[in-house]
């Protein structure tokens, strides 16, 4: 994303959309059909791709909010809108960690050499920090952190739920032999 702008620029992709929520609810509903779940998955994926393209081309919301924040501080103006938006808790903070080491060895031959990478802490007392790495075609590593002091969080349990969600998604997307 940063190559598109002078001196670089980052933007956040907001993946929590109405379409993604509809898909997750359908996955949790035992009365939903596989066909309906697949249709909702496709709608969520299309919306995510749109949000990614918007963020990549500078049309996301976070940099605009940050600019509004800076201008309000510079002008000494209080904004009820910004106060509300910036006071919302950030219970899930995620980021992909680049994996340059993959170029140094053959992942298929030496899978034990892969690293889970570093991570970061949660930005809310009752939140999670999750860094992830896509290592090749068959490996995803997660580094999940949370605070022991929060009765609401449990990194191990959260990791188990992510793994179960990935298995559920793989089962949904699995194409039967001889089919499309």
C-alpha positions as CSV (number, residue, x, y, z in Angstrom):
1,X,0.0,0.0,0.0
2,X,2.7,2.5,0.9
3,X,4.2,2.6,-2.7
4,X,1.2,4.5,-4.0
5,X,1.9,7.6,-1.9
6,X,4.9,9.9,-1.6
7,X,6.8,9.1,1.6
8,X,4.6,6.1,2.2
9,X,1.3,5.8,3.9
10,X,-0.6,3.1,5.8
11,X,-4.3,2.5,6.2
12,X,-6.4,0.1,8.2
13,X,-8.6,-2.4,6.5
14,X,-11.9,-2.5,8.4
15,X,-12.9,-6.2,8.1
16,X,-15.9,-6.1,10.3
17,X,-18.7,-5.3,7.9
18,X,-22.4,-6.1,7.8
19,X,-21.5,-8.9,5.2
20,X,-18.9,-10.5,7.4
21,X,-21.3,-10.4,10.4
22,X,-24.0,-12.0,8.4
23,X,-21.6,-14.8,7.3
24,X,-20.4,-15.4,10.9
25,X,-24.0,-15.5,12.2
26,X,-24.9,-18.1,9.5
27,X,-21.9,-20.2,10.4
28,X,-23.1,-20.2,14.0
29,X,-26.7,-21.1,13.0
30,X,-27.2,-24.8,12.7
31,X,-30.4,-24.2,10.6
32,X,-28.4,-22.5,7.8
33,X,-27.7,-24.4,4.6
34,X,-24.2,-24.8,3.1
35,X,-25.4,-23.0,0.0
36,X,-26.6,-20.0,2.0
37,X,-23.3,-20.0,4.0
38,X,-21.3,-20.1,0.8
39,X,-23.3,-17.2,-0.7
40,X,-22.8,-15.1,2.5
41,X,-19.1,-16.0,2.4
42,X,-18.8,-14.8,-1.1
43,X,-20.6,-11.5,-0.3
44,X,-18.3,-11.0,2.7
45,X,-15.2,-11.7,0.6
46,X,-16.3,-9.3,-2.1
47,X,-16.9,-6.6,0.4
48,X,-13.6,-7.2,2.1
49,X,-11.8,-6.9,-1.3
50,X,-13.6,-3.6,-1.9
51,X,-12.6,-2.4,1.6
52,X,-9.0,-3.4,0.9
53,X,-8.9,-1.6,-2.4
54,X,-10.3,1.5,-0.8
55,X,-7.7,1.4,1.9
56,X,-4.9,0.8,-0.6
57,X,-5.9,3.8,-2.6
58,X,-6.2,6.2,0.4
59,X,-10.0,6.0,0.7
60,X,-10.1,4.2,4.0
61,X,-11.3,6.0,7.2
62,X,-8.5,5.8,9.7
63,X,-6.1,8.3,8.1
64,X,-9.0,10.7,7.6
65,X,-10.0,10.4,11.2
66,X,-6.3,10.9,12.2
67,X,-6.1,14.0,10.1
68,X,-9.4,15.4,11.6
69,X,-7.9,14.7,15.1
70,X,-4.7,16.5,14.3
71,X,-6.5,19.5,12.8
72,X,-8.8,19.7,15.8
73,X,-5.8,19.7,18.2
74,X,-4.0,22.3,16.1
75,X,-7.1,24.6,16.1
76,X,-7.9,23.8,19.8
77,X,-11.4,22.7,18.8
78,X,-13.3,20.0,20.6
79,X,-15.3,17.7,18.4
80,X,-18.1,15.6,19.9
81,X,-17.8,13.3,16.9
82,X,-14.1,12.6,17.4
83,X,-14.5,12.2,21.1
84,X,-17.0,9.5,20.6
85,X,-15.1,7.7,17.8
86,X,-11.8,7.8,19.6
87,X,-13.2,6.7,22.9
88,X,-14.5,3.4,21.4
89,X,-12.5,0.4,22.9
90,X,-10.1,-1.4,20.6
91,X,-10.5,-5.0,21.9
92,X,-8.9,-6.7,19.0
93,X,-5.7,-5.4,17.4
94,X,-4.3,-7.4,14.6
95,X,-1.4,-7.1,12.1
96,X,0.3,-9.4,9.6
97,X,4.0,-9.9,10.3
98,X,6.3,-10.1,7.3
99,X,8.2,-13.3,7.0
100,X,11.5,-12.5,5.1
101,X,13.1,-15.7,6.5
102,X,11.1,-17.8,4.0
103,X,13.5,-16.8,1.3
104,X,16.4,-18.3,3.2
105,X,15.3,-21.9,3.3
106,X,12.9,-24.4,1.8
107,X,9.8,-24.4,4.0
108,X,8.7,-27.8,2.6
109,X,12.0,-29.5,3.4
110,X,12.6,-27.7,6.8
111,X,9.2,-26.9,8.3
112,X,10.6,-26.9,11.8
113,X,12.6,-23.7,11.0
114,X,9.5,-21.5,10.8
115,X,9.1,-18.9,13.5
116,X,5.9,-17.7,15.1
117,X,7.6,-14.2,14.9
118,X,7.1,-11.5,17.3
119,X,3.9,-10.0,18.6
120,X,2.4,-7.1,20.5
121,X,0.2,-6.7,23.5
122,X,-3.5,-5.8,23.5
123,X,-4.4,-2.1,23.4
124,X,-7.3,-2.6,25.8
125,X,-7.2,-4.3,29.2
126,X,-9.9,-6.7,28.1
127,X,-8.6,-7.2,24.6
128,X,-6.3,-9.2,22.4
129,X,-3.2,-8.5,20.3
130,X,-2.9,-10.9,17.4
131,X,0.0,-11.0,14.9
132,X,-0.1,-13.5,12.2
133,X,2.1,-14.9,9.5
134,X,1.2,-16.7,6.3
135,X,4.2,-18.9,5.8
136,X,3.9,-20.5,2.3
137,X,0.8,-22.1,1.2
138,X,0.2,-24.5,4.1
139,X,1.2,-22.7,7.3
140,X,-0.3,-19.9,9.3
141,X,1.2,-18.9,12.6
142,X,-0.5,-16.8,15.3
143,X,1.0,-14.9,18.2
144,X,-1.9,-14.1,20.6
145,X,-1.6,-12.0,23.7
146,X,-4.0,-10.8,26.4
147,X,-3.7,-9.7,30.0
148,X,-3.9,-12.3,32.8
149,X,-5.6,-9.6,34.9
150,X,-8.7,-9.6,32.7
151,X,-11.4,-12.2,33.5
152,X,-12.7,-11.6,30.0
153,X,-9.7,-12.8,28.0
154,X,-7.8,-16.0,27.6
155,X,-5.2,-16.3,24.8
156,X,-5.2,-20.1,24.7
157,X,-9.1,-20.3,24.4
158,X,-9.1,-17.5,21.8
159,X,-6.5,-19.4,19.8
160,X,-8.5,-22.6,20.0
161,X,-11.6,-20.7,18.7
162,X,-9.6,-19.3,15.8
163,X,-8.4,-22.8,14.9
164,X,-11.9,-24.2,15.1
165,X,-13.2,-21.4,12.9
166,X,-10.5,-22.2,10.3
167,X,-11.5,-25.9,10.4
168,X,-15.1,-24.9,9.9
169,X,-14.2,-22.6,7.0
170,X,-12.1,-25.3,5.4
171,X,-15.0,-27.8,5.7
172,X,-17.4,-25.2,4.1
173,X,-15.0,-24.5,1.2
174,X,-14.0,-28.1,0.7
175,X,-14.9,-29.2,-2.8
176,X,-16.0,-32.9,-3.0
177,X,-13.9,-35.1,-5.3
178,X,-15.1,-34.9,-8.9
179,X,-17.0,-31.6,-8.2
180,X,-16.4,-27.9,-8.6
